[in-house]
Amino acid sequence: MSLIHKSVAVTIIGASALAFAGGASARIICNADGDCWHSHDTIVLAPGLHLTEHPDNWRWGSDHHYRWREHSGHGYWDHGAWRKM
């Protein structure tokens, strides 16, 4: 393999690693009602709103009662309704 080919390969591998690391900032947010969604945003809590933050690779157990409620945009689930921030 020539020096140019090695340089291109190293650049591609490095860029892929950076792209993967950039996507790792997501997390899973769950509310007290059991609604869970992915978020890249920092959520400012309203008074009385109880949210739990988990790492992106978190999974609930069979004895938990959670459900996925994905939504695009900035906000959070509150009593079954999407609240925009």
Secondary structure by P-SEA (a helix, b strand, c coil): ccaaaaaaaaaaaaaaaaaaaaaccbbbbbccccbbbbbcccccccccbbbbbbcccccccccccccccccccbbbbcccccccc
